[in-house]
Amino acid sequence: MINVFTLEQGRLSGRALQDDELLADAPEREPVWVDLEAPTPQEKAWVARRFGLVIPDDIVDDDLEESARFYEEDNGELHIRSDFLIDDDETPRNVRVAFILHRRVLFSVHEEDLPVFRLLRLRARRIPALIEDAKDVLLKLYDADAEYSADALEGIYVALEKVSARVLKQEVSDQTASEVLAAVAREEDLNGRIRRNVMDTRRAVSFMMRSRMLNAEQFEEARQILRDIDSLDSHTAFLFDKINFLMDATVGFININQNKIIKIFSVASVALLPPTLIASIYGMNFRAMPELDWSLGYPFALALMAASVAAPFLYFRRKGWLR
């Protein structure tokens, strides 16, 4: 799918091209941003015919070398490949996006619809003079990406507060511990993806500043984006520490529950050792067997075995080891 965005009265206006429009050579107005989501060969052919830009098939592959992620062609064409976060409830992930700044038009290629792109489209339609050229579109995308990462961090704070209430304010059963570990693992994965996302955004914005493609106002905006990203580093570090604490606390409760089970077996084995010894002695083949020579032999043996079981349990109870 191709979305073509133009500037109309200071606002970004976009529409999706239909299949019959791909046969035409040009849209009605010169665009500032052409967004390609999972482009087909026909859509790539339209871009090549209309703008003279050939989009490779492996442009969003994850196995590209690091040196191929940020570079500038001899003709001034700028190539940037960045990862954008999708904070999905089921599977949070980072999606690779390829940007090409070609003849004052920004081309973006990605395989999935991204929340950051939707956020920018909504803002650009409502706020006049937010975007003036293609470089503004790229900067506003990175600005929205940093804000989206901050919102995702706030979501982690809320989720960890709920986990903390379950771990620290009630007795943790094995079922609760397993649910807590699953929730903590998800938040840890999301926190790591956010950290990776802001690191990649920092690199991309720094590359734009070094390439001297920005004017004075855009350069200052890029510096502000970097400051916003730097402010997120302390939050991700704190969340990592909090996640590790909750993980250790949950594992500690699991160990306590296991120790309770082991304690039961330990108490039972110690308590049953004396009657086992008595039964073994009475089962030996003596010349004068008590159960034959003494009429109270069997009752006495049974009473002695019961007393030998009760004595350790009374002692353990007095010590508080049965609680």
SELOMAR-799187 format. One line per 4 residues: number of its first residue (from 0); their letters; for each residue z, y, x of N, C-alpha, C. Coordinates in steps of 0.02 Angstrom, whole numbers. Each point is the difference from the previous one (the first is absolute). Example, Ala and Ser with C-alpha at 12.3 -4.5 7.8 and 13.67 -1.06 7.14 Angstrom:
REM residues 2
0> AS> 390:-284:660:0:59:-45:0:60:45; -36:53:-18:3:59:42:37:55:-39
This chain:
REM residues 323
0> MINV> 0:-59:42:0:59:-42:0:62:44; -40:50:-19:-4:62:36:25:57:-44; 48:38:26:24:60:-32:-22:60:42; -35:46:-31:-26:59:35:39:60:-25
4> FTLE> 28:39:48:42:57:-16:-32:64:25; -2:49:-43:-27:66:18:53:53:-17; -10:59:27:45:57:-14:-30:42:-55; 38:9:-53:-21:41:-57:55:49:-16
8> QGRL> -13:64:13:48:53:-12:67:-13:34; -5:-23:62:60:-10:41:37:-65:-14; -25:-41:-45:32:-63:-16:-46:-58:18; 31:-56:16:-37:-60:18:-18:-38:-63
12> SGRA> -64:-8:-10:-25:-35:-59:-39:-61:22; 15:-57:-29:-32:-62:22:-23:-42:-59; -48:-42:15:-24:-47:-51:-28:-61:36; -1:-55:-35:-26:-62:27:-75:-4:-14
16> LQDD> -38:-19:51:-72:-7:-8:-15:-64:-39; -48:5:-45:-23:-57:-38:-55:-36:39; -16:-60:-22:-50:-40:36:-68:33:1; -19:33:-55:-66:32:-1:-3:61:45
20> ELLA> 59:32:13:1:58:44:-8:-20:72; 12:-62:18:-9:-21:69:-73:-1:21; -45:2:-49:-71:3:16:-23:70:14; 41:50:-19:-18:70:15:18:16:71
24> DAPE> -28:54:25:11:18:70:62:43:10; 19:39:-50:56:46:11:35:15:-65; 66:14:4:35:24:-59:-19:73:-14; 26:27:-54:-19:68:-18:25:51:50
28> REPV> 59:-9:27:28:47:48:19:-36:64; 5:39:54:19:-29:65:74:-19:-2; 17:-63:13:71:-20:-4:38:18:63; 66:0:-6:43:7:58:34:-66:18
32> WVDL> 0:-47:-49:34:-64:11:-37:-54:-39; -17:-53:35:-31:-58:-31:46:-60:14; 28:-27:-53:48:-54:6:-33:-65:-22; 0:-49:45:-31:-65:-14:54:-53:-3
36> EAPT> 9:-28:-58:49:-54:-10:-37:-66:-8; 12:-46:48:-34:-64:2:-75:9:-10; -34:38:43:-71:17:-12:-46:-61:4; -49:1:-43:-51:-52:0:-56:20:48
40> PQEK> -44:-47:18:-58:18:43:-44:54:-31; -6:0:-66:-40:52:-33:32:69:8; 66:2:-4:35:65:8:-4:24:72; 6:-46:48:-8:20:70:-71:24:13
44> AWVA> -49:-31:-31:-69:22:9:-10:70:-28; 33:16:-56:-5:67:-28:30:52:48; 56:-16:30:31:46:48:-46:10:61; -30:-54:23:-45:6:58:-62:42:-17
48> RRFG> -27:-9:-61:-59:37:-19:15:73:-15; 58:11:-31:17:69:-21:28:41:58; 44:-29:40:34:39:52:-20:-19:71; -39:-52:8:-19:-21:67:57:-32:38
52> LVIP> 47:-30:-35:58:-32:31:-1:-74:-14; 0:-39:53:0:-73:-6:73:-24:6; 24:-35:-51:68:-25:-2:0:-74:21; 31:-17:56:0:-71:22:38:-44:-49
56> DDIV> -16:-64:1:33:-48:-44:73:-12:21; 15:7:64:68:-14:25:40:63:11; -14:52:-38:31:64:13:75:0:-16; 22:-44:-45:71:-3:-18:33:-65:22
60> DDDL> -30:-34:49:30:-61:25:64:16:38; 47:-48:-2:65:11:33:-1:-19:74; -52:-33:23:-2:-24:69:-36:47:47; -7:64:-21:-32:48:45:46:17:58
64> EESA> -29:18:56:39:22:57:33:67:-15; 55:12:34:36:63:-11:-43:61:18; -42:-7:51:-42:56:21:-53:17:-52; -14:-47:-47:-51:12:-51:29:30:-63
68> RFYE> 63:16:-1:31:26:-61:-7:76:-4; -2:35:56:-6:73:0:-50:19:54; -57:26:-20:-49:22:50:-49:49:-32; -36:35:43:-48:50:-22:-67:-16:33
72> EDNG> -52:0:-41:-67:-13:25:-28:61:36; -54:-11:37:-32:54:36:-29:53:-47; -18:-21:-60:-28:47:-49:54:36:-40; 63:-8:19:55:33:-34:29:-39:-58
76> ELHI> -26:-59:-13:24:-42:-54:69:-28:18; 47:9:-45:70:-20:14:16:-64:-38; 30:-48:35:19:-65:-29:75:-10:6; 33:-14:-56:72:-13:-1:13:-60:-45
80> RSDF> 39:-46:25:21:-58:-41:76:0:-5; 24:3:-61:72:5:-12:22:-51:-51; 65:-15:2:30:-46:-48:39:41:-52; -11:-16:-64:36:33:-54:41:-51:-38
84> LIDD> 60:22:-20:49:-45:-31:-14:-8:-75; 9:-61:-24:3:-15:-72:68:-31:-14; 42:36:-34:68:-24:-16:-3:-38:-66; -25:-60:4:-6:-44:-58:66:-37:-10
88> DETP> 19:-11:-63:63:-36:-14:-2:-71:25; -59:-31:1:-6:-69:21:-15:-7:74; -52:34:23:-22:-8:70:-15:68:31; 50:34:28:-15:62:37:-45:-15:59
92> RNVR> -47:44:14:-49:-13:52:-30:65:26; -31:-5:59:-36:56:29:-75:-15:-5; -38:48:-23:-71:-8:-11:-37:45:50; -48:-28:35:-40:37:49:-52:44:-35
96> VAFI> -4:63:21:-48:47:-26:-38:30:59; -66:2:-6:-43:30:51:-24:68:-24; 10:51:41:-24:68:-15:-56:17:49; -51:32:-27:-55:25:41:-14:71:-23
100> LHRR> 6:47:46:-15:70:-14:-70:14:25; -47:3:-46:-72:4:18:-31:59:-36; -23:49:39:-35:58:-28:40:35:-54; 62:13:15:46:37:-44:14:-37:-66
104> VLFS> -11:-66:2:17:-42:-58:46:-56:25; 55:-12:-36:46:-53:18:-18:-63:-39; -9:-55:36:-13:-65:-30:61:-44:12; 25:-32:-52:56:-46:5:-21:-67:-27
108> VHEE> 16:-53:37:-19:-68:-19:63:-43:-1; 12:-34:-56:59:-44:-5:-15:-53:-52; 41:-53:0:-12:-57:-44:41:2:-65; 52:41:-2:43:3:-59:12:73:-19
112> DLPV> 15:10:-64:19:66:-23:70:16:26; 9:61:26:62:18:34:38:53:-40; 66:-7:-4:39:51:-36:-6:70:30; -6:4:66:-6:65:33:-64:35:-22
116> FRLL> -54:-36:-7:-62:30:-21:5:24:-72; 32:-39:-43:9:22:-69:43:63:-4; 52:3:42:44:58:1:-38:62:22; -42:-5:51:-38:58:22:-50:22:-53
120> RLRA> -34:-47:-32:-48:19:-53:35:37:-56; 60:-22:-18:37:33:-54:20:70:20; 25:8:60:21:66:23:-58:47:7; -55:-24:29:-57:44:12:-32:24:-64
124> RRIP> 6:-39:-54:-27:23:-64:45:53:-33; 64:-3:15:47:45:-34:15:63:40; -3:-4:67:20:57:42:-63:33:28; -13:62:-15:-60:33:27:9:17:74
128> ALIE> -57:2:35:-2:18:71:42:-46:44; 14:-60:-24:37:-47:41:-45:-27:56; -63:-8:-14:-48:-28:47:-59:47:6; -20:13:63:-57:44:12:-58:-35:34
132> DAKD> 15:-54:38:-54:-36:33:21:-72:10; -42:-39:35:13:-71:10:62:-12:44; 12:43:48:58:-9:43:65:11:-39; -2:45:-49:58:8:-44:14:-64:-39
136> VLLK> -52:-33:-22:9:-63:-37:37:-51:44; -21:-6:63:31:-47:45:73:17:14; 13:64:11:69:21:12:44:-11:-62; -27:16:-58:40:-9:-61:13:-74:-14
140> LYDA> -46:-44:20:12:-72:-8:58:-22:44; 1:24:62:56:-19:44:65:32:-22; -4:61:-28:61:31:-27:27:-39:-59; -45:-21:-45:21:-41:-57:25:-69:23
144> DAEY> -28:-26:54:22:-64:26:72:5:25; 16:54:36:69:10:23:48:7:-58; -22:35:-53:43:8:-58:9:-66:-37; -53:-39:-4:4:-65:-32:47:-46:38
148> SADA> -1:3:66:46:-40:41:72:22:-12; 11:66:-7:67:24:-15:24:-25:-68; -43:-1:-50:18:-27:-65:17:-74:4; -38:-37:41:14:-71:8:68:-10:34
152> LEGI> 18:43:47:65:-5:32:56:13:-50; -10:48:-45:50:12:-52:8:-61:-44; -55:-34:-14:5:-62:-39:40:-53:36; -6:-3:66:40:-49:39:74:18:-4
156> YVAL> 16:65:4:70:21:-7:29:-25:-67; -38:10:-54:24:-20:-66:9:-76:-4; -48:-37:27:4:-73:-3:59:-25:41; 12:29:59:55:-22:42:68:18:-30
160> EKVS> 3:54:-38:62:16:-35:18:-55:-50; -50:-25:-36:13:-54:-47:21:-64:37; -32:-13:56:19:-59:39:71:7:27; 18:60:23:67:11:26:53:-12:-54
164> ARVL> -16:21:-61:49:-11:-55:11:-74:-12; -52:-40:7:8:-72:-11:37:-34:57; -11:25:61:29:-33:58:73:21:11; 14:64:-9:65:27:20:50:8:-57
168> KQEV> -22:-8:-62:46:13:-56:13:-61:-44; -22:-58:20:14:-60:-38:-5:-60:46; 27:-56:-24:-3:-62:39:-72:-24:2; -23:-17:59:-70:-19:10:-6:-75:-2
172> SDQT> -35:-26:-50:-14:-71:-3:-63:-15:40; -14:-65:6:-60:-19:37:-63:25:-36; -1:-2:-66:-58:24:-37:-9:75:10; 56:37:-5:-4:72:12:-22:16:70
176> ASEV> 25:-38:49:-18:11:70:-75:-10:11; -28:-52:-31:-71:-12:8:-42:56:-30; 22:26:-58:-36:56:-31:6:63:42; 59:11:28:10:59:43:-42:-4:63
180> LAAV> -3:-59:30:-40:-8:61:-74:12:-15; -24:-23:-57:-70:11:-18:-13:75:-11; 46:35:-33:-9:72:-12:3:39:66; 47:-18:43:6:35:64:-61:-13:44
184> AREE> -26:-61:-1:-59:-15:39:-60:41:-23; -7:8:-65:-56:41:-26:7:72:22; 60:28:-5:9:69:20:-9:9:76; 19:-50:38:-11:4:72:-74:0:17
188> DLNG> -38:-42:-36:-72:-2:11:-32:67:-20; 21:28:-56:-27:65:-22:18:55:49; 62:-1:25:20:51:48:-41:-5:64; -13:-60:23:-42:-9:59:-70:25:-11
192> RIRR> -28:-12:-59:-67:24:-15:-3:76:-5; 53:29:-26:3:74:-2:2:28:70; 40:-31:43:4:23:70:-68:-5:34; -34:-55:-12:-67:-8:29:-48:52:-29
196> NVMD> 6:13:-65:-45:47:-32:9:71:27; 62:22:7:11:68:25:-20:6:74; 9:-54:38:-23:1:70:-75:8:4; -36:-36:-44:-73:5:1:-22:69:-23
200> TRRA> 34:28:-50:-16:68:-23:12:51:54; 54:-8:37:15:45:56:-56:-1:52; -24:-60:16:-53:-6:49:-64:33:-24; -16:-10:-64:-62:29:-27:3:76:-1
204> VSFM> 56:29:-22:6:73:-3:0:29:71; 33:-34:47:-1:23:69:-71:-1:29; -39:-51:-19:-69:-2:24:-40:58:-28; 10:17:-64:-35:57:-29:18:65:35
208> MRSR> 63:7:19:21:61:35:-30:3:70; -4:-57:34:-28:0:67:-76:10:0; -33:-20:-53:-73:6:-3:-24:71:-12; 45:47:-13:-16:71:-10:-49:11:-57
212> MLNA> 6:-41:-51:-42:6:-59:31:43:-54; 64:19:9:37:35:-51:3:74:15; -2:40:-52:12:72:9:75:14:5; 18:62:7:70:17:11:44:-21:-58
216> EQFE> -23:12:-61:41:-19:-59:6:-76:-6; -54:-36:12:2:-73:-4:41:-29:57; -2:32:58:41:-24:56:74:6:-16; 19:55:-31:71:9:-18:20:-51:-54
220> EARQ> -46:-14:-46:15:-50:-51:9:-69:31; -41:-15:50:7:-64:35:67:-5:36; 22:55:30:65:0:32:56:-11:-51; -7:27:-60:50:-10:-52:1:-73:-21
224> ILRD> -59:-31:-4:-2:-72:-17:37:-41:52; -10:17:64:35:-36:53:75:10:-5; 22:60:-18:72:11:-8:28:-41:-58; -38:-4:-54:22:-41:-57:6:-74:20
228> IDSL> -49:-23:39:2:-70:22:59:-12:46; 14:48:44:58:-9:45:65:-4:-39; 4:36:-56:62:-3:-39:10:-68:-33; -54:-39:-8:6:-66:-30:26:-53:49
232> DSHT> -7:13:65:20:-50:50:75:-16:-5; 41:52:-8:72:-12:-4:18:-41:-63; -36:11:-54:13:-38:-61:-18:-74:8; -57:-13:31:-20:-70:10:49:-35:47
236> AFLF> 24:36:52:49:-30:45:66:-15:-36; 22:47:-43:62:-12:-37:-8:-59:-48; -57:-4:-32:-11:-56:-47:-2:-66:37; -28:-2:60:1:-61:39:72:-22:14
240> DKIN> 43:48:18:70:-17:13:35:-23:-64; -14:32:-56:32:-20:-63:-23:-69:-21; -65:-14:9:-26:-65:-18:32:-54:44; 7:13:64:32:-49:45:73:-12:-20
244> FLMD> 35:54:-21:70:-8:-21:4:-44:-63; -43:14:-49:1:-40:-61:-20:-72:13; -47:-9:46:-20:-68:18:58:-37:32; 35:32:47:57:-32:33:56:-14:-49
248> ATVG> 13:48:-46:53:-10:-49:-16:-58:-46; -62:-5:-22:-19:-55:-44:5:-67:35; -24:-2:62:5:-63:38:73:-17:11; 43:50:10:72:-13:7:30:-31:-62
252> FINI> -20:25:-59:25:-30:-62:-25:-71:-9; -62:-13:21:-26:-68:-3:42:-46:45; 17:24:59:41:-40:45:70:-13:-29; 27:50:-34:66:-8:-32:-4:-54:-54
256> NQNK> -53:3:-41:-7:-51:-52:-8:-70:30; -37:-5:54:-8:-65:33:66:-23:31; 38:47:28:64:-19:29:49:-25:-53; -5:28:-61:43:-25:-54:-16:-73:-16
260> IIKI> -64:-16:0:-18:-70:-12:24:-45:56; -10:22:62:23:-40:57:76:-8:-1; 35:53:-24:74:-3:-2:23:-54:-49; -36:-7:-56:18:-51:-49:-5:-69:32
264> FSVA> -56:-13:35:-7:-65:32:51:-11:55; 17:54:35:50:-7:54:69:-17:-29; 18:35:-54:65:-14:-31:1:-71:-28; -55:-20:-32:-2:-67:-29:4:-54:54
268> SVAL> -35:11:56:1:-51:53:70:-5:31; 33:58:9:68:-2:29:49:-32:-49; -7:16:-65:47:-26:-49:-9:-75:-11; -61:-25:7:-13:-71:-12:10:-43:62
272> LPPT> 13:30:56:10:-40:61:64:-41:-3; 59:28:-20:61:-42:-3:-5:-59:-48; -24:8:-63:-5:-59:-43:-49:-52:27; -50:22:34:-46:-48:31:35:-41:53
276> LIAS> 41:34:39:39:-35:52:48:-50:-31; 34:21:-54:48:-45:-33:-37:-60:-30; -56:13:-31:-39:-56:-29:-24:-47:54; -16:26:58:-23:-43:54:57:-44:26
280> IYGM> 59:30:5:58:-39:24:17:-56:-50; 0:17:-64:17:-50:-50:-54:-53:-8; -59:16:23:-53:-49:-5:-3:-48:59; 43:8:49:0:-44:58:31:-68:-18
284> NFRA> -18:-50:37:24:-68:-13:65:-13:39; 57:21:-29:65:-14:30:24:-70:-20; 45:-27:41:30:-65:-17:41:6:-65; 41:55:-3:38:13:-60:-30:60:-35
288> MPEL> -40:-11:-51:-35:54:-34:46:33:-51; 10:65:1:48:34:-44:-15:-13:-74; -64:-1:-17:-15:-9:-71:18:-69:-25; 11:-49:47:20:-68:-21:75:-10:6
292> DWSL> 28:27:55:72:-9:11:43:49:-39; -30:56:-22:38:53:-34:-36:16:-65; 34:-4:-54:-32:10:-65:-23:72:-11; 33:48:34:-18:71:-7:-48:22:56
296> GYPF> -31:-46:34:-44:17:56:-60:43:-21; -34:-24:-51:-59:37:-22:18:69:-29; 49:4:-46:19:67:-25:23:46:56; 37:-27:48:23:42:55:-59:26:41
300> ALAL> -49:-42:12:-59:21:38:-39:54:-37; -7:-10:-66:-36:50:-38:37:66:-3; 66:-2:-7:40:61:-1:-3:35:68; 2:-39:53:-4:29:67:-67:34:11
304> MAAS> -53:-31:-24:-66:30:7:-5:65:-40; 27:1:-61:-2:61:-41:40:56:33; 59:-19:28:41:51:34:-35:28:61; -36:-44:37:-35:23:60:-59:46:-18
308> VAAP> -27:-7:-61:-53:46:-22:30:66:-24; 56:-4:-37:29:61:-28:30:45:54; 28:-29:52:32:40:52:-49:49:34; -59:-22:23:-47:48:30:-23:54:-49
312> FLYF> -12:-19:-65:-23:49:-48:54:53:-13; 63:-21:-4:54:48:-8:5:47:60; -9:-28:59:3:41:61:-58:50:2; -61:-23:-18:-59:44:0:8:55:-52
316> RRKG> 28:-20:-58:10:50:-53:50:53:21; 53:-22:35:50:48:23:-29:48:51; -46:-24:41:-32:41:50:-55:45:-31; -20:-13:-61:-53:39:-31:-69:-23:20
320> WLR> -9:-59:25:-65:-23:22:-43:-28:-56; 31:-9:-60:-38:-26:-57:-27:53:-44; 9:64:16:-23:54:-42:-75:11:10
